[in-house]
């Protein structure tokens, strides 16, 4: 989580679950003296204690950098001045002068420069000899070594596959008598590697294969992920510890400051449909681009709301970004809000007509439950865990069929009375799960197993 925060200013997906769970765990009265936090030590395969305020500060919005304006191209002249409307025309033109085998890496650098530069910096740091840790860090390592007692539980709740040899970390903990509890969010790199960066596929595959046999307690965020995990275990001949418990995440986000004026970079309330999530291959924003293209062909322009894509740019979306730039973001009907703060995200939810989440594969679907928590109708893909998240209060479409998506989304755009009734139904029937309840369920599950 510290490594993620070094590269990205806002949490998303798994990091969001960790961030909220940690906050809730730290606030529980029964947590005093019983729950601590650790991070990787300077000796790579060891752990050291870290105070919770340092964890909480990772995504503190008070320290957030100034936000850039949305990627909205309003006029052809703006695009002509820079080559593609972003100021990065020379880099893109260079990409198309190199051999095809080098083109994709250059285009990926173009659409995700910050992440790429961060990865290069991390590689450079890894190549340097590790400095001797300062006395305070050594003291934290020694304190964790002293305080962690046999029978304690090391709960692994996040994306630990970013560590190059996490199995060795767990083996060290188990040799000292600690028990390992593992929360599995999804197995996308295993079952749908075509939607992932090649490096992630290799790292995740090695991680799950080496770590799963070491876990004495295993939880998942959904029944869909539990089914995938059982399928994986059967394929690999791994015996899962029973019972395999399902611990759905909490609803919404709890640390966003309230009462702030609407952020100037956000579109006017009521003018847009919202899609929250990292722009990436499996999130399927490419389908939404085709849907909005169809809507603009079939309806008067003024009848089609803007589509707001809220999230950072991820992997394997060079083609989608090229399409957006070539069409000047559908002449301004598509708006990108990168790395929104929690306050901005709350305002985006509150001001949208409805939300749409087209993902092909999800371990849970936080944007679905976030939408319902704000009382906002959600139209989601009928894939994997999303029907678990949305239940009967969301509407669904086939994420492999643009025609089906157009049908459901167009109906929501054109039926204002139906949309108002849908909002009333959500207000009356949706029962959010607090992150405090999710944290307590986690503790109960660990205690019941121990």
C-alpha positions, 0 to 999 in steps of 0.5 A: 500500500505504501508502494502504491501511494508512492505511485498514485495519489488516490486509492482504487479497488483493492487499495480502497478496501484496505484503506477503509478497512484499516480506518475502521479497524483502527477505530474499533474499541476492541482493537486497542492493544490487539491490532497493529500495522506492519509494512515491509522492512529494509531487509525486504523479506522482513516486516516492521511495525508502523503507526496507524497515522502513517497509514492514514496519511497515505491518501490524506486529501489535505496533502493532495496536489493540485488537480489538472483540468478534465480531458475535454476537447471542445474545438478542433482548433485546440486539437490542431495546435498540439496534434491530438489535443493533449500537448503530447503530439510529438511523442505520439507521432514518434510512436508511429515511426518506430517498428510495430513491436516497439509501438505499443510500449511507447503508446502505453508510456503516452497514455500513462506517463506518470505510472510509467515514470514511477515504474522506471524510478522504482526500477532504478531504486531497486538496482541501487544497493539497499542502504543500511536502515536508520536507527528508528527503522531498525528499532521498529523491526526489532519491536515487531520481532519482539511483540509478534507472539506465537498464535498472532495472526498476520492478516494479508488484506491487499495486493501483496503480489507486488512484493518479489518474494512474498512467500518468504515473508510468510514463511518467516512469520510462520516460523515464528508461530504466526498464523496467516490470514489471506483475503482474496479479491479476484483472480483476473490474472489467472483466468483472464490474463488477456486483460492484464499486463504481462508482468502482472500475469507472471507476478500474480500467478507466482504469488497465488501459487506460492502463498495460498498453501501457506494461508491457514485462514482464507477469505474472499470478497464475494461468492463469485471470487470464492467459486473462482478460488475453488476452481483454481485450487482444484486445478492446482491440487491445493487444499483450501482451509475450510470454511472459506468465508465470504466477507463483502466490503463495506459501502461507500467511503468514509473519510471524504470531507463534506460541505465543500463547494463543487470542484471547478473541474467537474461538469454541471450537476445533471448533465452527465452519466458517471462511470467510476474506475481505472480506465483499463481493458477489463473495466470495458470503457471501450464498450462505453465509447461505442455505446455513446457513439451509437447514442449520438448517431441515434439521438439529438446531440442535446439529448445525450448526456456527457459520459464522465470517466472518473479514474486514472488511466491504466494498462492496455487502453492505448487503442481506446485512448487513440479513439478518444483523441481521434474523435476529440473525445466524441466532440466533448461528450466524453470527459475524463476526471483523473484521480478524483479526490473523495470529495470530488467523487462524492460530488460526481455521484451526487450530480450524475443522472445515473452510473454505468459500470461495464466491467467484464470481470470484478471480484466485487464492484465497489462503484456499484454499491457506492452508487446505490449508497448515494441513492443513484441508479446503477446500470452494470454488466451482468458478469462475475460478482457485479449482480452480487453487489447490485442485487435487485436494485441495479439493472444489467446488460451483457458486457460483450454486447453493445446493442444490449448496453445501448438498449438499457442505457438509452431507456434510462436516458429517455425515461425520466419518470422511471429514473425518478421512481428507481431513485425512490426504490433505492432510497427505500430498499438499499441497506448499506454495509458500514466499513465498521461492520465489515471490519468487525466481520473480519475480526469475528471470522479470524477469531472463530477460526483461531 
